[in-house]
């Protein structure tokens, strides 16, 4: 039996990051401030503690340099996540569905899905559908828990044929409530 495996489309990953960013601005502000304060403290104490430096940097200079470095690094990280740099991989196997991102630990504050295993016993049924994010529809596969709540939703890559995924889910004894892409899944 072939065990399907695919990468979520980058545009879908970027759209999920944008949605999280829009729904939780306080998390981004908290981590940005923590990063800024940490770099300030590090720069100030590193410059002040050097015995060979007769003129330690002023606090204002450290704050200005830290602000520029924070904006530069933060801007690149934000753009990378918007462009879908998270690269989430989904793998269906006989025992479980495994999903994760090699960048999961780095995007923790903004993580929509940093990685996990979901055993098939924890999945009651699956549905194919579409998810609309920022005016664009993406084909998805949603897995639901026995209590009817959503366990996880994956973006479907066009390179992976839906019939192969359906066949694998049936082989793993997962009920399919829909065998076509439809809105609202």
C-alpha positions in Angstrom: 0.0 0.0 0.0 1.2 3.5 -0.9 1.2 5.9 2.0 0.5 9.4 0.7 2.8 12.2 1.7 2.8 15.8 0.6 3.8 19.4 1.4 1.1 21.9 2.1 1.0 24.6 -0.6 3.2 27.6 0.3 0.5 30.1 -0.4 -1.9 28.2 1.9 0.8 28.2 4.7 1.3 31.9 4.2 -2.4 32.6 4.3 -2.7 30.6 7.6 0.1 32.7 9.0 -1.6 35.9 7.9 -4.9 34.8 9.5 -3.1 34.0 12.8 -1.3 37.3 12.7 -4.6 39.1 12.1 -6.5 37.2 14.9 -3.7 37.4 17.5 -1.8 40.7 17.3 -1.0 40.7 21.0 1.2 37.6 20.6 3.3 39.3 18.0 3.6 42.5 20.0 4.6 40.5 23.1 7.4 38.6 21.3 8.5 41.7 19.4 8.9 43.6 22.7 10.6 40.7 24.4 13.1 40.4 21.5 13.7 44.2 21.5 14.2 44.4 25.3 16.5 41.4 25.2 18.7 42.7 22.5 18.9 46.1 24.2 20.0 44.5 27.5 22.5 42.3 25.7 24.0 45.2 23.7 24.2 47.5 26.7 25.8 45.1 29.1 28.1 43.6 26.5 29.4 47.1 25.6 29.6 48.3 29.2 31.4 45.2 30.5 34.4 45.3 28.1 37.5 46.6 30.0 39.3 47.3 26.7 36.6 49.8 25.6 37.3 53.2 27.1 34.0 54.7 25.7 31.1 52.3 26.3 28.1 52.9 24.1 25.4 55.1 25.4 22.0 53.6 26.1 20.5 55.7 23.3 22.9 54.3 20.8 22.2 50.7 21.9 18.5 51.3 21.6 18.8 52.8 18.1 21.0 50.0 16.8 18.7 47.4 18.5 15.6 48.9 16.9 17.2 48.8 13.5 18.4 45.2 13.9 15.0 44.1 15.3 13.1 45.8 12.4 15.5 44.2 9.9 15.3 40.7 11.3 11.6 40.9 12.1 10.8 42.2 8.6 12.6 39.3 6.9 11.0 36.7 9.2 7.5 38.2 8.7 8.0 38.2 4.9 9.3 34.6 5.0 6.3 33.3 6.9 3.9 35.2 4.7 5.5 33.5 1.7 5.0 30.1 3.3 8.5 29.4 4.5 7.0 27.0 7.1 6.9 24.1 4.7 4.5 21.8 6.5 4.8 18.1 5.5 1.9 15.7 5.9 2.5 11.9 5.9 -0.3 9.3 6.2 0.9 6.0 7.5 -0.9 2.8 8.7 -0.7 4.0 12.4 -1.1 7.7 12.2 -1.1 11.0 10.3 2.2 12.8 11.0 2.5 16.5 10.2 5.1 19.1 11.0 7.5 21.8 9.8 11.2 21.9 10.0 10.8 25.6 11.0 8.2 24.8 13.6 10.4 25.6 16.6 11.4 28.9 15.0 7.9 30.0 14.2 6.5 29.0 17.6 4.9 32.3 18.6 3.1 32.4 15.3 2.6 28.7 14.8 -0.6 27.5 13.3 0.7 24.0 13.4 4.2 23.3 14.6 4.0 19.5 14.3 2.4 16.5 15.9 1.2 12.9 15.4 -2.5 12.1 15.3 -3.3 8.4 15.7 -6.2 7.1 13.6 -8.0 6.1 16.8 -8.3 9.8 17.5 -10.0 10.5 14.1 -13.7 9.7 13.6 -14.1 10.9 10.1 -12.5 13.0 7.3 -13.9 15.5 4.9 -12.5 17.1 1.7 -13.5 20.6 1.1 -12.2 24.1 0.5 -11.1 26.8 3.0 -11.4 30.4 2.1 -8.6 32.6 3.3 -8.3 36.3 2.2 -10.6 35.9 -0.8 -8.9 32.7 -2.1 -10.1 29.2 -1.8 -7.7 26.4 -1.0 -8.5 22.6 -1.3 -8.2 21.0 2.1 -8.6 17.8 4.0 -10.1 18.1 7.5 -9.9 15.4 10.1 -12.5 15.3 12.9 -12.4 13.9 16.4 -15.0 11.4 17.7 -16.8 14.3 19.6 -17.3 16.0 16.2 -14.7 18.8 16.8 -12.1 19.6 14.2 -8.8 18.0 14.9 -6.7 19.5 12.1 -7.1 20.8 8.5 -4.4 20.3 5.9 -4.0 22.1 2.6 -4.0 19.7 -0.3 -1.2 19.9 -2.8 -2.2 19.6 -6.4 0.6 17.0 -6.9 -1.2 14.5 -4.6 -4.2 12.9 -6.2 -7.3 13.0 -4.0 -8.3 9.4 -5.0 -5.0 8.2 -3.5 -5.6 10.0 -0.3 -9.2 8.6 -0.2 -8.0 5.1 -0.8 -5.4 5.4 2.0 -8.0 6.8 4.5 -10.4 3.9 3.7 -7.5 1.5 4.2 -6.9 3.1 7.6 -10.6 2.7 8.5 -11.4 6.4 8.5 -14.9 7.3 7.5 -15.2 9.7 4.6 -18.2 12.1 5.0 -17.5 13.7 1.6 -15.7 12.3 -1.4 -15.4 15.6 -3.3 -14.2 19.1 -2.6 -17.0 21.3 -1.4 -17.3 24.6 0.3 -17.4 24.8 4.1 -15.2 21.9 5.2 
